[in-house]
Amino acid sequence: MDWTTTLKAQQADFIQRLKAGCLLNCEIEGQHSELTVISGDKLKQLRKFCWRMANKYKQNADVEIVFINHMKGKLGEEVVKARLANSVTEVDYETRFGGDGKVDFFLTSTPSVGIQVKARHSSIETIQWSVIQEELEKNAVLICILIQEEVSEAQAKYHLIQAGFLPTVMITLSNGTASVKIDELLYCGGLQSYLENIESLESEHLSFASHKEQKESKQDIDRTENENTLVSLDDQSKAFAYLSVGIDRYVNHKYEKAIQDFDDVIRLNPNIPEAYNKRGLAHKKLADYRGAIQDFTQAFQLSSFLAAGYIYNRGLIHIKIGNKQRAIADFQEAADLFKKQANQNFYNIALKKIRQLQQETKSQNHQKPNWKVGDRVSHKDFGIGQVTHVFGSGDRLCLAIKFNELNQKIIDPKGVLLIKVD
């Protein structure tokens, strides 16, 4: 097994999570993250630069096309700079003619090592990143970025995904060009370690992935001895090594050992939401529903863009323990988040879960609840809210309810399916 084996397996897991909208998200510069969000002042800076470049090249090409192409490139470069930080040179914002010489970054520790970044917007199934011979000759690594939104002047926020990387020596040209698909890339979590050990990796085929191979080679090796194979890595790299091992053990139904690995991830870095999510799934398999709820809640609190998937998982656990009202509340919150993200597929799945549970609890809702100020409620259209006023009584009862960021609503509880949330 060579050094790429584990990174290929991790890439397959990453693609499945990408399709499900469950990605690792860390906002700390210099730390690994599958997802990076760019908006606000940073995006304004990018727009300003790209319009300057568009005006310089307006005699040779359509201004809008030049703007979009430069915006794609700079978005990708900003992702790489955010993740690799001081390991690479600064993003180049010089408006020179002739471009960047086919090299986007150099390693600060080894200036002879060039890095090429390609950013594209397309579907997961069809996206490809293309390179030419000169780019392969001048760079040691290709890093591929998936832009989730269509690039335009009007776009206010971009969600950018590190789709993976490839050493350029692993890319084969055909008629001077090459295209790579997402399932041909290596998992981006191994990029930092690859760059740190690039010379030895190319000559001796050693890598971050080999730590997992050593760790799993003999089942009877003591856990403490296994940890010695990770001694040369920093805590962040160790954390993702344990995360990789834990995921593999989870897939192979070794749930208790997987939990131990996720424990180690959290000990080394308590701010990785996917470690809590995966540990929660393992707790669920072992019927430890309390532990699962705690982990999904922690994952939800640590993530913003990925919170919908974590809160949805918590809803599934509430079903397991018979707490349908809390499950409905979680699915409603997940649906609201999926809707904000324009994730129509998972929005519909969450709504379907809500309808199923509402149908199951329909007979219970024939009883008239004793509504009071402060009650938390779930509404199928408005989501989670809180009763602020109770008007009238009996058949003339009406409620004033504040729903999240929406305006206050006056509702007749008899005319809708309004569920109390504990």
C-alpha positions in Angstrom: 0.0 0.0 0.0 1.6 3.3 -1.1 1.2 6.7 0.6 -1.8 7.7 -1.5 -4.1 4.7 -0.5 -5.6 6.3 2.6 -6.0 9.7 1.0 -7.9 8.1 -1.9 -10.2 6.3 0.7 -10.7 9.6 2.5 -11.5 11.3 -0.8 -14.3 8.8 -1.4 -15.7 9.5 2.1 -15.4 13.2 1.5 -17.3 13.0 -1.8 -20.2 11.3 -0.1 -20.3 13.9 2.7 -20.1 16.7 0.0 -23.2 15.3 -1.7 -25.0 15.2 1.7 -23.9 18.7 2.7 -21.8 17.5 5.7 -18.4 19.1 5.5 -15.6 20.0 7.9 -15.7 23.8 8.6 -13.0 25.6 10.5 -12.7 29.4 10.3 -9.3 29.6 12.0 -6.6 30.6 9.4 -3.9 28.0 8.9 -6.1 25.1 10.0 -7.6 22.5 7.8 -11.1 23.0 6.5 -13.0 21.5 3.6 -15.3 24.6 3.4 -14.2 28.3 3.3 -16.7 31.1 3.1 -15.8 34.5 1.5 -17.9 37.6 1.7 -17.9 41.2 3.0 -14.7 43.2 2.8 -12.6 40.4 1.5 -15.0 39.9 -1.4 -15.1 43.6 -2.1 -11.3 43.5 -2.4 -11.5 40.7 -4.9 -14.1 42.5 -7.0 -12.0 45.6 -7.1 -9.0 43.8 -8.3 -10.9 41.7 -10.9 -12.5 44.9 -12.4 -9.0 46.5 -12.7 -7.8 43.4 -14.5 -11.0 43.4 -16.7 -10.3 47.0 -17.7 -6.7 46.2 -18.6 -7.7 43.3 -20.9 -10.9 44.8 -22.3 -9.3 45.3 -25.7 -8.7 41.6 -26.0 -11.8 39.9 -24.5 -15.3 40.6 -23.2 -15.0 42.6 -19.9 -17.5 40.4 -18.0 -15.8 37.2 -19.0 -12.4 38.6 -17.9 -13.9 39.6 -14.6 -15.5 36.2 -14.0 -12.3 34.3 -14.9 -10.1 36.4 -12.6 -12.7 36.2 -9.8 -12.7 32.4 -10.0 -8.9 32.4 -9.8 -8.6 34.8 -6.8 -11.4 33.0 -4.9 -9.4 29.8 -5.3 -6.2 31.4 -4.2 -7.8 33.0 -1.1 -9.0 29.5 0.0 -5.5 28.1 -0.3 -3.9 31.0 1.5 -6.5 30.8 4.3 -5.8 27.1 4.8 -2.0 27.1 4.3 -1.4 30.5 5.8 2.4 31.2 6.3 3.4 27.9 4.6 2.9 29.7 1.2 3.7 33.1 -0.3 1.1 35.9 -0.3 -1.8 36.1 -2.9 -0.6 38.2 -5.8 -2.7 41.3 -6.4 -0.4 43.0 -8.8 -2.2 44.0 -12.0 0.6 43.0 -14.3 0.2 42.0 -18.0 1.1 38.4 -18.8 -0.4 36.9 -15.7 1.3 35.1 -12.8 3.8 33.0 -14.9 1.6 29.9 -14.4 2.5 29.7 -10.7 0.0 30.8 -8.0 2.1 30.2 -4.9 5.5 29.1 -3.7 6.3 27.2 -0.5 8.0 29.7 1.9 10.3 26.9 3.2 11.2 25.7 -0.3 10.8 28.6 -2.8 11.5 26.3 -5.7 8.2 24.4 -5.1 5.4 26.0 -7.1 1.7 25.5 -6.4 -1.1 25.8 -9.1 -4.7 26.5 -8.0 -7.7 25.8 -10.2 -11.2 26.9 -9.2 -14.4 25.9 -11.0 -18.1 26.1 -10.7 -20.1 23.0 -11.7 -22.0 20.1 -10.3 -20.2 17.4 -8.4 -20.9 14.8 -11.1 -19.5 16.8 -14.0 -16.8 19.1 -12.7 -13.3 18.8 -14.1 -10.2 20.9 -13.6 -7.9 21.4 -16.6 -4.1 22.1 -16.7 -1.6 22.6 -19.5 1.9 21.3 -19.9 3.6 24.6 -18.8 1.6 24.5 -15.5 2.6 21.0 -14.8 6.3 21.7 -15.5 6.4 24.8 -13.2 4.4 23.4 -10.3 4.8 20.5 -7.9 1.2 20.4 -6.8 -2.3 21.1 -8.3 -5.0 22.2 -5.8 -8.6 22.1 -7.0 -11.4 24.3 -5.6 -15.1 23.8 -6.1 -17.1 27.1 -6.2 -20.7 26.3 -5.1 -22.3 29.5 -6.4 -22.2 30.8 -10.0 -19.6 33.5 -10.2 -21.0 37.0 -10.9 -20.7 40.6 -9.9 -23.9 40.4 -7.9 -23.0 37.4 -5.7 -22.7 38.5 -2.1 -21.2 35.3 -0.6 -19.2 32.3 -1.9 -19.0 28.8 -0.3 -15.7 27.4 -1.5 -14.7 23.7 -1.1 -11.2 22.2 -1.2 -12.0 19.5 -3.6 -8.6 17.8 -3.4 -5.0 17.9 -4.6 -2.6 16.0 -6.9 1.1 16.0 -7.2 1.8 17.1 -10.8 4.0 14.0 -11.3 0.8 11.9 -11.0 -1.0 13.8 -13.9 -0.8 12.5 -17.4 -1.0 14.9 -20.4 -2.8 14.2 -23.6 -2.0 16.6 -26.5 -0.5 19.1 -24.1 -3.5 19.3 -21.6 -5.0 17.2 -18.8 -8.3 17.2 -17.0 -9.0 15.7 -13.6 -12.2 14.7 -11.9 -13.0 15.0 -8.2 -12.8 11.3 -7.6 -9.3 11.3 -9.1 -8.0 13.8 -6.5 -6.4 13.0 -3.1 -8.1 14.2 0.0 -7.2 17.8 0.9 -6.7 16.9 4.6 -3.3 15.4 3.6 -2.1 18.5 1.7 -0.3 20.2 4.6 1.7 17.1 5.5 2.4 16.4 1.8 3.9 19.9 1.4 5.9 19.6 4.6 7.5 16.4 3.4 7.4 16.9 -0.3 11.0 15.9 -1.0 11.0 12.7 1.0 7.5 11.8 -0.2 8.6 12.0 -3.8 11.8 10.0 -3.2 10.7 7.5 -0.6 6.9 7.3 -1.0 6.3 8.3 2.7 3.4 10.5 3.8 0.8 11.5 6.3 -1.3 8.5 5.1 1.4 6.0 6.0 0.8 6.8 9.7 -2.6 5.1 9.4 -1.0 2.1 7.6 1.5 1.6 10.5 -1.2 2.2 13.1 -3.5 -0.5 11.7 -0.9 -3.0 10.4 -1.0 -5.2 13.6 -4.2 -5.4 15.6 -2.4 -6.7 18.7 0.0 -3.7 18.9 -0.7 -1.6 22.0 -2.5 1.7 21.5 0.3 3.7 23.1 2.8 2.2 20.7 0.6 3.2 17.8 0.6 6.8 19.0 4.4 6.8 18.6 3.9 6.7 14.8 2.3 10.1 15.1 5.0 11.7 17.3 6.5 13.8 14.5 3.1 15.5 13.6 1.7 18.6 15.2 -1.6 18.4 17.1 -3.7 19.4 14.1 -2.2 16.8 11.8 -2.5 14.2 14.6 -6.2 15.1 15.0 -7.0 14.5 11.3 -4.9 11.3 11.4 -7.1 10.0 14.2 -10.2 11.3 12.4 -9.2 9.3 9.3 -8.6 6.1 11.4 -11.9 6.6 13.2 -13.9 7.0 10.0 -12.3 3.8 8.6 -13.2 1.9 11.8 -16.7 3.2 11.8 -17.2 2.1 8.2 -15.9 -1.4 9.3 -18.4 -1.5 12.2 -15.7 -1.1 14.9 -17.8 1.5 16.7 -16.2 1.3 20.2 -12.7 1.7 18.7 -13.9 4.5 16.4 -15.2 6.3 19.4 -11.7 6.1 21.0 -10.2 7.7 17.9 -12.8 10.5 17.8 -12.1 11.0 21.5 -8.5 11.6 20.5 -9.4 14.0 17.8 -11.5 16.1 20.3 -8.7 15.9 22.9 -6.2 17.3 20.3 -8.6 19.8 18.8 -12.0 20.3 20.4 -13.2 22.6 17.5 -13.7 20.0 14.7 -17.5 19.5 14.4 -17.2 16.4 12.2 -15.4 14.6 15.0 -18.5 15.1 17.2 -20.8 14.2 14.4 -19.0 11.0 13.6 -18.8 10.1 17.3 -22.5 10.8 17.6 -23.2 8.3 14.8 -21.0 5.7 16.5 -22.9 6.3 19.8 -26.2 5.8 17.8 -25.0 2.5 16.5 -24.3 1.4 20.1 -27.7 2.6 21.2 -26.1 5.3 23.4 -28.7 7.9 22.5 -27.8 10.4 25.2 -24.2 10.4 24.1 -25.4 10.8 20.5 -27.6 13.8 21.3 -24.8 15.5 23.2 -22.4 15.0 20.3 -24.8 16.2 17.6 -25.6 19.2 19.7 -21.9 20.1 20.1 -21.4 19.7 16.3 -24.3 21.9 15.7 -22.9 24.6 18.0 -19.5 24.5 16.4 -20.7 24.9 12.8 -22.8 27.4 11.0 -23.0 26.4 7.3 -23.1 22.6 8.2 -25.4 23.0 11.2 -28.4 21.7 9.2 -27.0 18.2 8.8 -26.0 17.9 12.5 -29.4 19.1 13.8 -31.1 16.7 11.4 -29.1 13.8 12.9 -30.2 14.9 16.4 -33.8 14.8 15.2 -33.3 11.2 14.2 -32.1 10.3 17.7 -35.2 12.0 19.2 -37.3 9.7 17.1 -35.4 6.7 18.5 -36.1 7.7 22.1 -39.8 8.5 21.3 -39.5 12.3 21.7 -41.5 13.3 18.6 -42.0 16.9 19.5 -38.3 17.6 19.8 -37.7 15.6 16.6 -40.1 17.8 14.8 -38.5 20.9 16.2 -35.1 19.7 15.0 -36.3 18.8 11.6 -38.0 22.2 11.2 -34.8 24.0 12.2 -32.8 21.8 9.8 -35.4 22.6 7.0 -35.1 26.3 7.7 -31.3 26.1 7.4 -31.4 23.9 4.3 -33.8 26.5 2.7 -31.4 29.4 3.5 -28.6 27.4 1.8 -30.8 26.7 -1.3 -30.4 23.0 -0.6 -33.8 22.0 -2.0 -33.2 18.2 -1.9 -32.5 18.0 1.8 -35.1 20.7 2.6 -37.7 18.4 1.1 -36.3 15.4 3.0 -36.6 17.3 6.3 -40.2 18.5 5.4 -41.1 14.9 4.7 -39.9 13.8 8.1 -42.0 16.5 9.7 -45.1 15.5 7.8 -44.6 11.9 8.8 -44.2 12.8 12.5 -47.2 15.2 12.3 -49.4 12.5 10.9 -48.3 10.1 13.7 -49.0 12.6 16.4 -52.2 13.9 14.8 -54.5 12.1 17.3 -52.6 13.6 20.2 -53.2 17.1 18.9 -57.0 16.8 19.2 -56.5 17.6 22.8 -56.5 21.3 23.6 -53.1 22.4 25.1 -53.0 24.8 27.9 -51.2 27.6 26.2 -49.3 30.2 28.2 -46.8 33.0 27.6 -43.3 31.6 27.2 -44.3 28.3 25.5 -42.0 27.3 22.7 -43.8 26.1 19.6 -43.1 24.6 16.2 -45.1 25.7 13.1 -44.9 23.9 9.8 -44.3 27.2 7.8 -42.7 29.6 10.3 -40.5 27.2 12.2 -39.6 27.6 15.9 -41.2 30.4 17.9 -42.3 31.6 21.4 -45.7 32.6 22.7 -45.6 36.3 23.7 -49.4 36.9 24.4 -52.5 34.7 24.9 -55.8 36.3 23.9 -59.3 35.0 24.8 -60.1 31.5 25.9 -61.8 28.3 24.7 -62.9 28.4 21.1 -61.9 32.1 20.9 -58.3 31.6 21.9 -55.6 33.3 19.8 -51.8 33.4 20.3 -49.2 36.0 19.5 -46.0 34.1 18.6 -42.5 35.5 17.7 -40.9 33.3 15.0 -37.1 33.6 14.9 -36.3 36.6 12.7 -39.8 36.9 11.2 -42.4 39.3 12.4 -44.7 38.4 15.2 -47.8 36.4 14.1 -51.3 36.2 15.5 -52.5 32.6 15.2 -55.6 30.6 15.9 -54.2 27.4 17.3 -57.3 25.4 16.1 -56.6 26.2 12.5 -53.0 25.0 12.3 -50.9 22.1 13.5 -49.1 23.9 16.3 -46.8 21.8 18.4 -45.4 22.6 21.8 -41.6 22.2 22.0 -40.2 21.2 25.4 
